[in-house]
Amino acid sequence: MKSIILISLQLFLCFSSLAQIERNRIGLQFDKIPSRWDEGLPLGNGLIGELIWQKEDKLRFSLDHAELWDMRPMKDLHTPGFNYKWVKEQVLADNYVAVQKIGDHPYDREPAPSKIPGAALEFEVKDWGGVKQAMLNIENAEAIILWQNGVKMTSFVHAKQNIGYFKFENLTDLNVKLLAPKYEGSSGNTVGGPVDGDDLARLGYKQGKITQGDRSYRYIQQGWGEFYYDVYVTWKKTSAKTIEGQWAISAHYPNKPQPEAPKIVASALAASYTAAWQAHQSWWASFWAKSSVSLPDPVLEKQYYLELYKFGSVARSSTPPISLQAVWTADNGRIPPWKGDFHHDLNTQLSYWPSYAANHLDEATGYLNHLDQNREQYKKYTKWYFGSNGLNVPGVTTLLGEEMGGWIQYSFSPTVSAWLAQHYYLHWRYSMDKDFLKTRAYPWFREVAQHLEEITYIDKNGYRQLPLSSSPEINDNKKSAWFLENTNYDLALMRFLFAKANELALELNLPTEAERYLKILNQFQAYHLSDNQELKFSKDLPYNKSHRHFSHLMAIHPLGEIRWENGPKHREIIQNSLKLLDKVGPALWCGYSYAWEGSLKARAKDGEGAEAALSDFATAFCSTNSFHLNGDQTKSGKSSMTYRPFTLEGNFAFAAGIQEMLLQSYAGQIEVFPAVPQKWLQASFKDLRAEGAFLVSAQKTEGVVSSIEIKAEKGGKTKVKLPFKTNSIEFQKGVKVIAKNTEMMELLFEKNGRIKINK
């Protein structure tokens, strides 16, 4: 009888958990259509995107394409003589205004290079009465709107084809308009800048032409140089009371032929709406099957699934990487915030944090593919600005990896490519793909190491130093933002780069190269600490003011150079540094700061702290559609910044924070539920990915971990930190227990080996 009751309880908990996941995966539900573009229902597939909202009395689809860019070179940036060496000379000569004039001011002053918007569709809906429901079902990536008069609209952006679909049911006719962005003639709000965005008219384009056909429109817009893009929409009645339509955008660059938008739509019309819908659903079903979590906190769980949905909407292996707004460029008559570009001093990196543990490695390769495709451009930049061989990446780039400047301490930082190297390392560790290691990851490390070795020097104390160092984005773009001794930010990145280069060289049986990297690693000084063992910005600058970018804490997270698992000394540094972070306070934090803090607290095994930080992010820094708006939207004191520029990195850092609470494997061992609050009595996850290419599932019941299941994709050794006082192995296949004590179990897996350990 006890066994029957226990089994019944376990089944109840399991089905309750699954039901909760399904409820929260529904996504977004409103009793009216969102009335702002940055609150719209978001759809996308990595290349094209759609935001559904209401503008005045019209239903509006804001249409976007990831490759719509004004690619003109940043004015004045390549002034002869402007380089790393010259900048140091001006810093020492107290002539930093000369540097700002070339490196910083053009980014603020010039409207481009920049991401640009696409177009919009508007539907006449004012005679349909009130709205009963507007929703986004993230399970199948479909937007649905129901009106009081019975009209139903559904829309999706095909997951595998670059076409958007819409269907209206229970009406006999549809009034559709295709609208172009106002590229010619001011929108009436000319005050701009990087945050608010310049007026689109500043780009200087001649307004493109819209031509109307029989139930169709086409728009062609000439951009800068020989670039142009075209948009096409068509619709038809498929029954007496059903109208179906398709739209496409195509970006056209010289020497990169692409089909025109009408041809893209024509190819889609060969198949039925139903067939397209089924293929779309199939992709999303596969996406969601990769992993899942169940949390007792419905706010955090819903936000987590919304973040994964957005990740699936903006990341593909074959599309450009995630820019600041990805495929949801601002539809407000302006250039997007911070030009919608690629910021590599934090934003792109954070955007890919959740891909690894969520078991979405394929989608994450779009970032690495982009970096590899632009290697020659990066080498050209490295040689021009730093005068070094090897490879570095500009901190702020265009679609093609070209430098854009703006606060050059960070946009021209010497260590950008070292942070990007971590993504190559993580892909290797989470996939254990030896070919990737040999042909892509290690070559990246080798070239970055060459660059850093060449530009650094040995000082009088025997330490390896950068000529100029910085710590994003401390002291903004002032002269005081430069340091003549390595900051903890640059120090952490260089130590990480050479430590992992050594590790990878040994993995590839290259002992001579490994020895060289180890020698260089040992030439860097220890981290700068206060007397209270707190990480500082630099040797002479303590953490003494609130700041959005936790650049001084890079060694804790994401790099894991300072680890809780390394014992008392490292734990003291972690605890004291995070206490100081809280003491100084969040006055100048952005939303992504709270999301990042969630991971930092999780690395300190502080479940309550991680939960609090992530809850603050979800409830105070997001729009009603879950978009990260940077500032405190509640105006409740969680930040003095209450503005609302939309960027995505905070969203994805939030998802990574949840994963850090549930599973950690960065320290050479698998640890389940390392940082969950004590009040989380029930929690579970399925097929989260750990380093070593292991898929891990675990269940927590009545406050106690009740089971852990591990599957080996590639085979190999791993250690599991045991959360049980006593345990038993329910099953093992292709797994040997090679060592065990009360705290740890060491396992040797064959390929596809599996083991389940129960309480």
Number of C-alpha atoms within 10 A of each C-alpha: 6 7 8 9 10 11 12 12 12 13 12 12 15 15 12 13 19 15 13 17 19 14 13 22 22 19 22 19 18 15 13 17 24 21 16 15 21 26 19 25 26 30 30 30 28 28 28 30 30 27 27 30 24 21 15 10 13 15 19 26 26 24 27 28 28 28 24 26 27 21 18 14 14 21 18 15 20 15 10 7 11 17 19 20 14 14 20 18 12 15 20 12 9 11 14 18 15 14 22 19 12 19 28 21 18 19 24 19 13 16 24 25 25 27 29 28 30 31 23 20 20 20 16 14 17 11 8 14 12 15 18 16 16 23 21 26 17 25 20 22 25 23 24 20 22 22 17 12 14 14 18 20 19 18 24 27 27 26 27 16 16 22 25 25 23 19 20 22 20 15 17 12 14 17 9 20 17 21 18 20 20 20 23 16 14 14 15 8 10 14 9 17 19 18 16 17 23 26 25 25 21 17 20 13 16 14 17 19 13 17 12 15 10 8 15 19 21 21 21 19 21 16 24 15 11 9 16 19 22 22 25 25 26 21 19 16 18 13 12 11 13 19 20 20 21 25 25 29 32 25 22 20 16 10 6 7 9 13 11 17 23 22 14 20 22 13 10 21 13 8 10 10 17 9 11 20 18 13 15 20 19 14 15 20 13 10 18 19 11 15 19 18 23 24 22 15 14 14 14 21 20 23 26 27 22 25 23 21 24 24 26 24 26 26 28 24 17 15 20 23 28 29 27 24 25 28 31 31 32 25 22 18 20 26 29 30 24 25 29 29 25 28 21 22 26 20 23 21 21 22 27 25 22 25 23 25 27 23 24 23 20 14 23 24 22 21 25 19 16 18 21 13 13 15 17 13 18 23 18 18 21 22 16 16 19 20 16 19 20 22 28 32 30 29 28 25 20 25 22 16 21 21 24 28 26 24 24 24 27 27 23 26 25 30 28 23 28 25 23 25 23 20 20 20 23 18 24 23 18 22 22 20 14 14 10 16 22 16 10 17 23 24 14 26 27 20 17 28 23 16 24 24 20 15 18 15 15 12 11 7 7 11 17 22 23 24 17 23 23 28 26 24 17 22 13 15 20 16 18 12 19 21 20 15 20 27 26 26 23 30 27 27 23 26 25 21 28 26 19 21 29 26 18 22 22 15 15 13 11 13 14 11 16 21 15 14 23 17 14 18 20 14 15 18 15 12 22 21 19 18 7 11 16 24 27 22 26 25 16 12 12 15 19 13 13 18 21 20 20 23 23 27 24 22 23 22 21 19 18 16 18 22 21 20 14 11 10 11 12 16 17 16 21 24 18 16 23 19 13 15 21 12 12 14 16 20 15 16 21 26 32 29 22 27 29 29 27 34 31 25 25 28 28 23 20 19 24 18 20 28 24 15 22 28 20 17 30 24 17 23 31 25 18 16 19 24 26 28 24 28 25 24 20 13 14 10 13 23 23 15 18 19 16 20 19 25 25 27 27 29 30 28 29 34 30 28 27 26 26 29 26 25 24 23 21 21 15 15 20 23 24 27 23 20 27 24 18 10 12 17 15 18 23 23 21 20 21 24 30 26 23 25 23 30 23 25 23 24 22 18 15 11 14 16 21 17 22 25 21 26 25 25 20 16 20 17 17 18 20 19 17 21 20 16 8 9 14 11 13 13 12 17 13 15 22 15 14 11 11 13 9 12 11 16 17 16 18 18 24 18 14 15 20 21 21 18 18 17 16
